[in-house]
Amino acid sequence: MLHLSTQCRYYLYEGYADMRKGFDGLCGLVLSAMARKITTGDIFIFINRPATHIKLLQWEGDGFALYYKRLERGSFERPAGTYDNAAMKISAQQLTLILEGISLQHIKKRKRYQQAA
């Protein structure tokens, strides 16, 4: 079951994904374009060109899970940032805001304590 947790890592694919791709096609994008290992439990996010469809792919230990959402109206917002190997690392909070349709450009995050790693 897909769960959004701060313990997971989330990678947004830089390009526009063909929403006809299934498990194997999306795994191919992760391996070739994003240069990431697909069996880590990370969540890989794909958005189509008009930003009306989104797919999330995750390895769950015994197989892949695929979450697919199609909007009837509106679009998903891509966060601004830099991509490394065709992937941008985003937080669970950013993904939640993207899925809920909340604009990322107008949100101001207040400073919080973070323990050094």
C-alpha positions as CSV (number, residue, x, y, z in Angstrom):
1,M,0.0,0.0,0.0
2,L,1.3,3.4,-0.9
3,H,2.1,5.6,2.0
4,L,3.6,9.1,2.2
5,S,6.1,9.3,4.9
6,T,9.1,11.5,5.8
7,Q,11.1,8.3,5.9
8,C,10.7,7.7,2.1
9,R,12.6,9.6,-0.6
10,Y,10.6,11.0,-3.5
11,Y,12.0,11.6,-6.9
12,L,10.2,13.6,-9.6
13,Y,11.0,12.7,-13.2
14,E,12.2,15.8,-15.2
15,G,10.6,14.9,-18.5
16,Y,7.0,14.4,-19.4
17,A,5.9,10.8,-19.0
18,D,3.8,8.8,-21.4
19,M,0.9,7.7,-19.2
20,R,0.4,4.6,-21.3
21,K,3.6,3.2,-19.7
22,G,3.0,0.6,-17.0
23,F,5.3,-1.0,-14.5
24,D,8.0,-2.1,-16.9
25,G,8.1,1.2,-18.9
26,L,8.3,3.4,-15.8
27,C,11.0,1.1,-14.3
28,G,12.9,1.6,-17.5
29,L,12.7,5.4,-17.1
30,V,14.0,5.1,-13.5
31,L,16.9,3.0,-14.5
32,S,17.9,4.7,-17.8
33,A,17.0,8.4,-17.4
34,M,17.0,8.9,-13.7
35,A,19.9,6.5,-13.0
36,R,18.3,5.2,-9.8
37,K,18.0,1.8,-8.3
38,I,14.3,0.8,-8.4
39,T,14.2,-1.7,-5.5
40,T,15.1,0.8,-2.8
41,G,11.6,1.6,-1.7
42,D,11.9,5.2,-3.0
43,I,8.8,6.7,-4.7
44,F,9.3,7.8,-8.3
45,I,6.8,10.4,-9.6
46,F,5.8,10.9,-13.3
47,I,3.6,13.7,-14.7
48,N,2.4,13.9,-18.3
49,R,2.8,17.0,-20.5
50,P,-0.5,18.7,-19.8
51,A,0.0,17.9,-16.1
52,T,-3.4,16.3,-15.8
53,H,-2.1,12.8,-14.9
54,I,0.3,11.6,-12.3
55,K,1.8,8.2,-11.5
56,L,3.8,7.2,-8.5
57,L,5.9,4.0,-8.6
58,Q,7.3,2.2,-5.5
59,W,8.9,-1.1,-4.8
60,E,7.3,-2.7,-1.8
61,G,9.7,-5.6,-1.1
62,D,7.7,-8.2,-3.0
63,G,6.6,-6.3,-6.0
64,F,5.8,-2.9,-7.4
65,A,2.9,-0.6,-6.5
66,L,1.5,2.0,-8.9
67,Y,-0.6,4.9,-7.9
68,Y,-2.4,6.7,-10.8
69,K,-4.4,9.9,-10.5
70,R,-6.2,11.7,-13.4
71,L,-7.7,15.1,-12.8
72,E,-11.1,15.9,-14.3
73,R,-10.3,19.6,-14.1
74,G,-7.1,21.6,-13.3
75,S,-3.5,20.4,-13.4
76,F,-0.6,19.4,-11.2
77,E,2.1,21.9,-10.4
78,R,5.7,21.0,-11.0
79,P,7.9,22.4,-8.2
80,A,10.7,24.8,-9.2
81,G,14.2,23.4,-8.6
82,T,17.2,21.7,-10.0
83,Y,17.3,18.2,-11.5
84,D,20.1,15.7,-11.0
85,N,20.1,12.9,-13.5
86,A,16.7,13.8,-14.8
87,A,15.3,13.6,-11.2
88,M,14.4,16.2,-8.5
89,K,14.3,15.1,-4.9
90,I,11.1,16.5,-3.2
91,S,9.7,16.1,0.2
92,A,6.6,14.2,1.3
93,Q,5.0,17.5,2.1
94,Q,5.6,18.8,-1.4
95,L,4.1,15.7,-2.9
96,T,1.1,16.0,-0.7
97,L,0.6,19.6,-1.8
98,I,1.0,18.6,-5.5
99,L,-1.6,15.9,-5.1
100,E,-4.0,18.3,-3.3
101,G,-3.6,21.0,-5.9
102,I,-2.1,23.6,-3.6
103,S,0.3,26.1,-5.3
104,L,3.9,25.5,-4.2
105,Q,5.0,29.0,-5.3
106,H,2.8,30.9,-2.8
107,I,3.7,28.7,0.3
108,K,6.2,30.1,2.7
109,K,7.7,27.6,5.0
110,R,8.8,28.9,8.4
111,K,12.1,28.0,9.9
112,R,12.1,24.9,12.1
113,Y,14.8,23.1,14.1
114,Q,16.5,20.2,12.3
115,Q,19.0,17.9,13.9
116,A,22.3,17.7,12.0
117,A,22.8,14.4,10.2
